[in-house]
Amino acid sequence: SGKLGGEHTTRDDVIYLLKLFDHAIKQISREQYDNEDFHSLCFGKTKILLRLQEFDDTKTFLKWMKNNKIAQLNAQYWMLFAALERSLGNSNKIIPRLQQGLYEGALPSSD
């Protein structure tokens, strides 16, 4: 297997990376959920799930984030939810997802 993100990346490489993200996320206590570094971990996992086309798992994870009030004020959360809708062929739900983020008061992250 080659470098992650390179032309030689295998599905197994990406699945291994997903497992690392899962492990890292499980190490974080609930008190630390409102932290941009933790949000970045969650966004990383979401992007990997989308890349693997694991759309049910992506939706479940985004809902878990919402239920735990993780990154709801970060525009990236809503952009990833819109990307999921696009991947599912729900073009009529893309703009409403982004509008929901605006309604919630989401802003771009500081990084």
C-alpha positions in Angstrom: 0.0 0.0 0.0 1.1 3.5 -0.8 0.8 7.0 0.7 -2.7 7.9 1.9 -4.4 10.1 -0.6 -1.9 9.1 -3.3 -2.7 7.1 -6.4 -1.7 3.9 -4.7 -4.1 4.2 -1.7 -6.2 1.1 -1.3 -9.7 0.7 0.2 -8.0 -1.2 3.0 -5.8 1.9 3.7 -8.8 4.0 3.9 -10.7 1.5 6.2 -7.6 1.4 8.4 -7.6 5.2 8.6 -11.3 5.1 9.5 -10.6 2.8 12.4 -7.9 5.2 13.6 -10.4 8.0 13.5 -13.0 5.8 15.4 -10.4 5.0 18.0 -9.4 8.6 18.5 -13.0 9.8 18.7 -13.9 7.2 21.4 -11.0 8.5 23.5 -12.6 11.9 23.9 -14.8 12.5 26.9 -18.2 14.1 26.4 -16.9 17.2 28.3 -14.5 17.8 25.4 -17.0 17.6 22.6 -17.2 21.4 22.2 -13.6 21.7 20.9 -12.5 22.6 17.3 -9.8 19.9 17.3 -12.5 17.3 18.2 -14.8 18.7 15.5 -11.9 18.2 13.0 -11.6 14.6 14.0 -15.4 14.1 13.4 -15.2 15.9 10.0 -12.3 13.7 9.1 -14.3 10.6 9.9 -17.3 11.9 7.9 -15.1 12.6 4.8 -13.7 9.1 5.0 -17.2 7.6 5.2 -18.3 9.6 2.2 -15.2 8.5 0.3 -16.0 4.9 1.1 -19.6 5.6 -0.1 -20.8 4.3 3.3 -23.8 6.6 3.1 -25.9 5.0 5.9 -23.0 5.2 8.3 -22.3 8.8 7.2 -25.9 9.8 8.0 -25.9 7.9 11.3 -22.6 9.6 12.3 -23.9 13.1 11.3 -27.0 12.5 13.3 -24.9 11.3 16.3 -23.0 14.6 16.0 -26.2 16.6 16.0 -27.7 14.7 18.9 -24.5 15.4 20.9 -24.5 19.0 19.8 -21.1 18.6 18.1 -20.1 21.3 15.6 -23.6 22.5 14.9 -22.3 26.1 14.7 -19.5 25.1 12.3 -20.4 25.5 8.6 -18.4 22.4 7.7 -20.9 20.2 9.4 -23.7 21.5 7.2 -21.5 21.3 4.1 -20.8 17.7 4.8 -24.5 17.0 5.3 -25.2 18.7 2.0 -22.4 16.6 0.3 -24.1 13.5 1.7 -27.4 14.6 0.2 -25.7 15.1 -3.2 -24.1 11.6 -3.0 -27.5 10.2 -2.3 -29.0 11.9 -5.3 -31.1 14.2 -3.2 -30.3 17.4 -5.1 -33.5 19.0 -3.7 -32.1 18.7 -0.1 -28.7 20.3 -0.7 -29.8 23.9 -0.4 -32.2 23.3 2.5 -29.3 21.6 4.5 -27.1 24.7 3.9 -29.9 27.0 4.8 -30.5 25.0 8.0 -26.9 25.7 8.9 -27.4 29.4 8.3 -30.5 29.3 10.4 -28.6 27.6 13.2 -26.0 30.3 13.1 -23.2 28.2 11.7 -20.0 30.0 10.8 -16.8 28.9 9.0 -14.2 27.4 11.4 -11.2 29.4 12.3 -8.7 27.0 10.7 
